[in-house]
Amino acid sequence: MTIQRQYSLPNCVLTLEGMDSLAEVGEARPTLSVLLTVNCQFPAHGQGFLCDRSFFERFAQVVSQYAQGCFSGIQSPQLPTAIDPSQPNVAVVSADGGKHRLLVMPPPNPEGPGDGPPQPIELLLTPLQLFDLVETIDQFYGDPKTLPDIQQVFSPVSRHDLVQAEPLVQRAAPVALGASGLAVAAGLLFMLPVPKVQQPKDLLRPTPTPTPQNQSALPSPSPATAPSPAKPQTQTRSLPAASPTSTSAAIPPSSVSVPSPLAGEGADTLLTPAKPVTDPKQLAALERYLLGQLDQAWTDRQNLALTLNYRVSVGEDGSIVGYLPENAMAQEAIARTPLPKLLFKPLDRANTGEPLATFQVSFSAAQGVQVIPMESVNASNAAVNRIQNPSLSDAIARETARAQLEKSLRTAWQGKSAPSMPLMYDVRTNAVGIAVDADPANRNAAQKPFPLGPLLNPAASAIKGDNGKVQLAPLAQFRVVFWPDGSIDVRS
């Protein structure tokens, strides 16, 4: 039996056709384990190509590695920059105006010779079109029912490639500047005269001298009379009284043990003054983006008796650059949180002047992960949570989001008990149909929570823009009705 799988976004449509070698009777969604052809179409350019499995794996690998290089700023030198028209190959290179040039020389048509030999394809992709292409490939990798034996491999750039990315002159400039500065400082110090060392005067012992009173007390000899032997007199000298400071100086200072403050990885980022993020929309986007990172990465949630509170510092790109436990319990249980794994240690972020946003993050077994801006904690003001996302205005994107939302709701609603009265909700989704939140739209819905609460993902309302900064994603609102007969209606 032929199986066809399609992964579609507005700027890229990927269609895979194959068979299931391990088909089971009654299986609702069979596994596509044998790939016959792949059809990749770009609607905005009106072009596409057909290929087999080996070329598709090469195509997906090159596109993914190029996208990783765009995000990190370090392109792997192993990526091809040109193609040979006589050999099937694929390459992606940067173009002017922030665009990306996709070069594809597809292999011969796996379905037959067709109209003639394949021709090279050259497409100029915008950042949004490249994002749709990468997202479509990621949807393919994330589908466990399509080619489960293929796994996406991520390989870090080697240290040699990282060093070569910086020019030799630029790398040698700090060394030369430091050596010249050291030579100038040594020359200036050599010209300074040697200081004369003198002993402090207050440390010299004073020499005792006879007082005038003692000298006047001695008898003066008379010329008429011979001097008679006088009794020897003993000269006494009173010692100076001890000052209060001399007594205290003799007492050694007492050693006082001061407990060290709680510290975490990157705590200096929180303690060092930095320019805060002041835009309410950007702060709301970072809050939801951080919530999605932590909720997805937190796996050790069992047997957590107390709530763990941390102060977390986040950059404009959503990277966690520092965290600080707020109590001893949080310090001891830091390994049970995803913070150490998600911490990003920049080379010199402090000198870049990048604004940072600080949040209070709580981990608890009952309420899961909670993220609150420190401004709201200190001022008891939750105004950031009321920031609304921009509206998704594109008609095609809205219809795609509505169809995906309806599909997700129907899949999750299977086996659930129908309500006795109609329940209406206003559900907001992002461009790919992931539900972000839901508000009741009638009296019956206001008295009950959303029936499919696990489908709501508030973190999906924040995305990374073309400039690498986290921003609010455009959302579309739909009216969802749960009918007593068990059906679901999704209206625009």
Secondary structure by P-SEA (a helix, b strand, c coil): cbbbbbbbcccbbbbbbbbbccccccccccccccccbbbbbbccccccccccaaaaaaaaaaaaaaaaaaaaccccccccccccccccbbbbbbbcccbbbbbbbccccccccccccbbbbbbbccaaaaaaaaaaaaaaaacccccccbbbbbbcccaaaaaacccccccaaaaaaaaaaaaaaaaaaaaccbbbbbcccccbbbbbbbcaaaaaabbbbbcccccccccbbbbbbbcccccaaaaaaaccbbbbbbbbcccccccccccccccccccaaaaaaaaaaaaaaaaaaccccccccbbbbbbbbbcccccccccccccaaaaaacccccccccccccccccccbbbbbbbbbbbbccccbbbbbaaaaaacccccccccccccccaaaaaaaaaaaaaaaaaaaccbbbbccbbbbbccccccccccbbbbccaaaaacccccccccccccccccccccbbbbcbbbbbbbbbccccbbbbcc
